[in-house]
Amino acid sequence: MTNVSISPDGQNIQSDLIALPDEHMTHMWHAADDNPKYEKLYADYVLNEVHLYAYPDSNRAPGHYILPLNNVWKTEILQKDTIRTRKNHVRSILLGVGGTVVVVGVIGAVAVGNALADWSGH
């Protein structure tokens, strides 16, 4: 939909229907944990969309179109949840740093243990 407007009486959405650009063919998918995922390459397209679900209409075709609002049964606004994204980034960084510290600590403890074993064996 392009050139979208609401009719003066507020009962219809008026727009021009065009073919869906390839960039908008990438939709968000759900991973096993049911958190929305998407290819970062398409973030600008996927995260700036409004989806309108309407009952079938034989008049829907490219060109000027009027959609009665009472035919819309569901809407979705897709936008980035910046707070949730920031929390995920912080959590990932902390887990990565924490994991690295643990691995380095274990390696250090093993090296010290081996050095002490060699020293006490002489």
HELIX and SHEET records of a PDB file:
HELIX    1   1 ASP A   22  MET A   25  5                                   4    
HELIX    2   2 LYS A   40  TYR A   42  5                                   3    
HELIX    3   3 ALA A   43  VAL A   46  1                                   4    
HELIX    4   4 LEU A   69  ASN A   71  5                                   3    
HELIX    5   5 THR A   82  SER A  120  1                                  39    
SHEET    1   A 3 THR A   2  ILE A   6  0                                        
SHEET    2   A 3 ASN A  12  LEU A  17 -1                                        
SHEET    3   A 3 GLY A  63  PRO A  68 -1                                        
SHEET    1   B 2 TRP A  29  HIS A  30  0                                        
SHEET    2   B 2 PRO A  36  LYS A  37 -1                                        
SHEET    1   C 2 GLU A  49  ALA A  54  0                                        
SHEET    2   C 2 VAL A  72  LEU A  78 -1                                        
END                                                                             
